Structures are given as C-alpha cells and as structure tokens.
C-alpha cells in the first residue's frame, strides 16, 4: 500500500469491511516496522529491558503527525466508545 493510501481514510478502512481492515492493518504494521529501529540502553543488565524500539530520527518532542492521528483515532473509536 502506498504512503498516500496510509494517510487517507485510515479510520474508515480500520473499521470498514474485513478485507479493507486486513489491508490497512498490514499497511500500518509495515509502516511501523520500516520506520523504527532497535536501540540499546546500557543502564539495564537484562537484555530484555536493555533493548527498545524507537521511531527513526524522532525525538519525543518531534512526534510524527501520522502517529498523532492514529492515537486520536484509537482514543475516539476505541477508548471512548462504551461498547468496546
């Protein structure tokens, strides 16, 4: 799925029919995998705690606009919906 497809209609595709939902979840997984990197924090002895995944070239102050849109989508369509 192309990047412009990922930016438009994410909510409709995630909560639409099953084939669109499957493709959208696949596109999101791909976007997260290709835009992250594994880093190591030497303050921890355990390898499970030492390794962490971060978005490439992003700081906490410089959040991706797409990530913010996804967070808002989850908040509005999942967290604030009593039926879920």
N, C-alpha and C positions, 0 to 999 in steps of 0.2 A: 504494500500500500504506500502510495506517495505521501510526502510530508504534508502537502496541502490537504490531502484527504484526512490526515490525522487532526488537523486544526479545525476543520469544519464539520459540524454535526456530530461531535463525539457523544453527547448525551443521547441524541436520537438513536444512534447506532448501538450504544451500550444497552439501551432499554427498549430496542426495537425487536424485530424478529430474530430467531435463533441464528440464522446464517450471517446476518449483519453483525450481531453481537459477537459471534465467534471470530469474524474477521477483524472487528475493532479491538477485541482483547488481544489478538495476535499482533496487531499493529502497535498497541500500547506496550506489550511485552518487548517487542523488537526495539521500539524507541528507547525504553528504559535500559535495555541491555547494551545497546550501541552507544548510549550517552553516559555510561557510568564506568567507573574504574575502581579496582580494589586497592585500598591503601592499608598501611600498617601503622599501628600506634604502639610504639615501643614501651609505653608505660604499663602495659599489661603483660603478664607472664604467659597466660593461656593463649594458645594460637586462635582459639575460637573467639576470644574477646579482643585480641590484637587486630584482627582483620575487620575492615569495614568497607562498605560500598559508598561511594560518593559520586555525585554528578561531576562530569568532566568540566574543568575550567569554571566552576561556580563557587561562590562563597555563600555563606548563609544570608548575607545582605543582598546578594545578587541572585534571587530566585528566578527560575525560568517562568515566563508568563504562562507557558503551557501547563507547568506543574501547578501554578496557582489556579488555573481554570479547572484542572482535574480535581484539586482539593475542594473548590467551590461546588463542583458537580456532585462529588461524593457527599458533601455536607448537606446539600439541598435535596438530593434524590435518595439518599440512604439514611443518613443520621437523623435528619429532621422529619422523616416520614414514619408515623407510628406503626404502620403495617410491617415495616422491615425489621 
